[in-house]
Amino acid sequence: MDSKKSRREDARFAMKKGFYTIMSAQFFSSLADNALFIAAVELLRPLDATGSQRASLVPMFALFYVLLAPLVGAFADSRPKGQVMLISNAIKVLGCLLMLAGLHPLLAFAVVGLGAAAYSPAKYGILTELLPPSQLVKANGWIEGLTIASIILGVLVGGQLVGPHLSPYLLALNLPGVHQPAEAALAVLVLVYGVAAAFNLRIPRTDAPLQPMHNPFALVQDFRQCNRRLWKDKLGQISLATTTLFWGVSGNLRYIVLAWAAAALGYSVTQASNLVGVVAVGTAIGALVASWSMQLDKAVKVIPLGIGMGLLILLLNVIDNVWLAAPFLVLLGALGGFLVVPMNALLQHRGHNLMGAGRSIAVQNFNEQACILGLGLLYASLTHFGLSAFAAISAFGLVVACIMELIRRWHASNLRWHPAEVERLLQIARSDPGH
């Protein structure tokens, strides 16, 4: 009996140790991704007079998320998740080394995005294999919290690595192929990805059976059907549209804040990276407040906040001092965080009921990254055709506000023409024991 009790305690300890190993791997990999974005912006600066190439970094990172969305989930299920995460980190390191070797930063950053696209389903999928259902909400909370922390710390680290205080010490090491601050930052980030890979090697193998990769055409067809099913659901379509737009805005806001800080405040990349971190702090605050105060069946009531986000982006053009900018960016981030948490919960709820959690996440990732890609290309095109940073920001904010107003009208139309169906779905949400 004592030996059985001891084995159960050892199993619990092994599970906990494996969970924190996953969290550590995710933290360092995400930190390096965000620091690399800052280094790539700095590396492109002398090559990019209009700013359109720097703005294109965001959509290039999202490119493989969109192109490979039907396949990466199946790849993650075909082999141990720790191995998938290790392969994904190796692809990120390859992208970093290609950038250091002189490949155009946009192309190299797309390679890093390929690694990130393969990494995403593995990091979420292993949680369901390693932990009991009762711990999944807490585990996802840890992942989201650490992701926000890695975004904040990553942009700060990236800013410092290319900044005037730290880069001279890195350049003094005389590393081969390193001649400017951004290249020195790349060399350091290869090591950070290496730390993440070391944690990948320690991720335990679970007992979950591996699923063979099926015919890619069959996978694409199944993915297309799942995508259509979620877009036809009267609550799923609204929550998917809202979260898709939010992440499209959030993904591009990193560069928009950098461009605005340079134009309005005369900030360098190092100084502007601090303000990107401020937005992430606001997002964390808004998400925390929403998790305390919002209920699943009330999620659609936050839609007007999305319109407010678009209009607030317009106000960036009249702020010209950091003492106004910092609290303003916290507010902008907080609105987004308060918007996305209940809508994301509603989307997961509908996706789970319609097709299962794994396929729902794949559909969600595809739509969100497609929006990042589309909005990023829009902003890059505006700057390419000669619009100033202020004019491009105005156009971007107006597009966001108008799309959110269309989503609001879409939901109002559902309430008007399909009231019984919407009420039935809301009743299911009210009765969900997890909400």
Secondary structure, 3 states (H helix, E strand, C coil): CHHHHHHHHHHHHHHHHHHHHHHHHHHHHHHHHHHHHHHHHHHHHHHCCCCHHHHCHHHHHHHHHHHCHHHHHHHHHCCCHHHHHHHHHHHHHHHHHHHHHCCCHHHHHHHHHHHHHHHHHHHHHHHHHHCCHHHHHHHHHHHHHHHHHHHHHHHHHHHHHCCCCCHHHHHCCCCCCCCCHHHHHHHHHHHHHHHHHHHHHCCCCCCCCCCCCCCHHHHHHHHHHHHHHHHHCCCHHHHHHHHHHHHHHHHHHHHHHHHHHHHHHCCCHHHHHHHHHHHHHHHHHHHHHHHHHCCHHHHHHHHHHHHHHHHHHHHHHHCCCHHHHHHHHHHHHHHHHHHHHHHHHHHHHHHHHHCCHHHHHHHHHHHHHHHHHHHHHHHHHHHHCCCCHHHHHHHHHHHHHHHHHHHHHHHHHHHHHCHHHHHHHHHHHHHCCCC
